Amino acid sequence: MNHIKGYRELSDSEVSMINRIKEHGCIISTLIEEVRNLPNADQRWVSIAKTDLQTGFMALTRSVAQPTTF
């Protein structure tokens, strides 16, 4: 069995939760692009939102996966 270095073996429920987080991330990504395409949307704030939301989804994923490396 292959493992990703720095990650422990995840349970089925943990894998399922991470997949749910990833699915929601895809939905949010689509919403961000829809807002980005609005004619008067402030692109600076769209970019800030995208970065902050990416950070949040990464934090959620890491909270479940609990990697052992930086």
ABEGO torsion letter per residue (X at the ends): XBBBBGBBBBBAAAAAAAAAAAAAAAAAAAAAAAAAABAABBAAAAAAAAAAAAAAAAAAAAAAAGBABX
